[in-house]
Amino acid sequence: MARLILFNKPYGVLSQFTDRGTTSPRPTLSDFIAVPGVYPAGRLDRDSEGLLLLADDGKLITHIASPKFKMPKTYLVQVEGEPDAAALSQLRKGIRLNDGLTLPADAERVDAPDLWPRDPPIRVRQAIPDSWIKLTIREGKNRQVRRMTAAVGYPTLRLVRWSVGEWTLDGIEPGKWREVAA
């Protein structure tokens, strides 16, 4: 039976077990997870937070991470400004990025979620409001969600992956993990 770990990756943590290439090491998965033989199924950028799946089975990792399987990934995205219906419609149709057209996404405005405080906090501008979008994509281009929201005029301030497929962050605090049935 494959092992599957749901990890709530904090802001600033690399989605790998070692940090090569810097003189001052940054936090990695090994600072939080001491389970031999598991590997991340995909990535979550250093400046993003939330659900990262790790498994010890190559087929399961491929099924989770490969765009071929179009596994839905849902993000809670705090953006600068208040997206209008036209911006949400563009996200739902797909956005032309420099590396091609994204697949259509599920996009809706949502109330501010009850999340943990981010460390460090996001930058706040008194004259510019912010709001939240729930965005579900079925692919994983590099920094895709950030590029999509910027392309419709609403830069991302905070990005939290809430779910991948049927697995969610529900009940998992930042820096903590839970093993589940694969």
SVG drawing of the C-alpha trace seen along z (x, -y; Angstrom):
<svg xmlns="http://www.w3.org/2000/svg" viewBox="-20 -56 48 58">
<polyline fill="none" stroke="black" stroke-width="0.4" points="0.0,0.0 1.4,-3.4 2.1,-6.0 0.5,-9.4 1.3,-12.5 -0.7,-15.7 1.6,-18.6 0.6,-22.2 3.7,-23.9 4.4,-27.2 5.4,-30.3 9.2,-30.4 9.7,-26.6 11.2,-24.9 9.2,-21.9 12.3,-19.7 14.3,-18.0 17.6,-19.8 18.7,-23.3 21.5,-23.4 23.0,-26.5 22.8,-29.0 25.3,-29.9 22.6,-30.4 20.3,-27.4 16.5,-27.9 13.9,-25.8 13.1,-22.6 10.8,-19.6 13.4,-17.9 12.8,-20.5 9.3,-19.2 9.0,-15.6 11.3,-12.8 9.7,-10.0 12.1,-8.0 11.3,-7.2 8.6,-9.9 8.8,-12.5 6.7,-15.5 4.0,-15.0 4.5,-18.3 5.7,-21.6 4.5,-24.6 6.6,-27.7 8.6,-29.0 6.3,-32.0 3.1,-30.0 1.5,-28.1 -0.7,-25.1 -1.3,-21.6 1.7,-19.6 1.3,-15.9 4.2,-13.4 4.1,-9.8 6.4,-6.7 4.8,-5.3 6.0,-6.6 2.7,-5.8 0.7,-7.7 3.1,-10.7 2.7,-10.7 -1.0,-10.5 -1.1,-13.5 1.5,-15.7 1.2,-15.0 -0.9,-17.5 -2.0,-14.4 -4.4,-13.4 -5.8,-16.9 -6.2,-16.5 -8.0,-19.6 -6.0,-21.9 -7.9,-24.5 -6.3,-27.7 -7.5,-30.5 -5.9,-33.6 -5.7,-37.0 -5.5,-39.5 -4.9,-43.3 -8.1,-44.9 -11.7,-43.6 -12.0,-41.4 -15.1,-42.1 -17.3,-39.7 -15.2,-40.2 -12.0,-39.2 -13.6,-36.1 -15.0,-35.2 -11.6,-35.5 -10.2,-33.1 -13.0,-30.7 -12.3,-30.7 -8.5,-30.3 -5.8,-32.9 -3.2,-33.4 0.2,-33.4 3.6,-33.6 3.8,-29.8 0.4,-29.2 -3.3,-29.2 -4.3,-27.9 -7.2,-25.4 -10.4,-26.9 -10.5,-27.3 -13.2,-27.5 -13.1,-31.0 -15.3,-32.8 -15.0,-35.6 -15.2,-34.4 -15.2,-36.0 -11.9,-36.2 -11.2,-32.6 -10.4,-31.8 -6.7,-31.1 -3.6,-31.2 -1.6,-34.5 1.1,-34.5 4.7,-35.1 5.7,-37.6 2.4,-39.3 1.4,-40.4 2.0,-44.0 -1.0,-46.2 -1.8,-49.4 -4.2,-51.7 -5.5,-53.1 -5.9,-49.7 -8.4,-47.1 -7.8,-43.4 -10.1,-40.5 -10.1,-36.7 -10.7,-34.3 -11.2,-30.6 -9.5,-29.3 -9.4,-25.6 -7.0,-24.6 -6.3,-21.3 -2.8,-21.8 0.4,-23.2 2.4,-25.6 5.2,-27.4 3.6,-30.1 0.4,-29.7 -2.1,-31.1 0.0,-34.2 0.4,-34.8 -3.3,-34.2 -4.5,-36.7 -1.9,-39.3 -3.0,-38.8 -6.5,-39.9 -5.3,-42.9 -5.3,-41.6 -1.9,-40.6 -1.7,-37.8 -0.7,-38.9 -1.1,-35.5 -1.6,-32.1 -2.8,-29.1 -3.4,-25.7 -6.4,-24.3 -6.9,-21.0 -5.6,-18.6 -8.2,-16.2 -10.1,-14.9 -7.4,-15.8 -7.6,-19.0 -5.8,-21.0 -8.8,-20.8 -7.5,-20.4 -3.8,-20.6 -1.9,-23.5 1.0,-25.1 4.2,-23.0 2.2,-19.9 1.3,-16.8 -1.0,-13.8 -0.8,-10.4 -3.9,-9.3 -4.9,-6.2 -3.8,-6.5"/>
</svg>
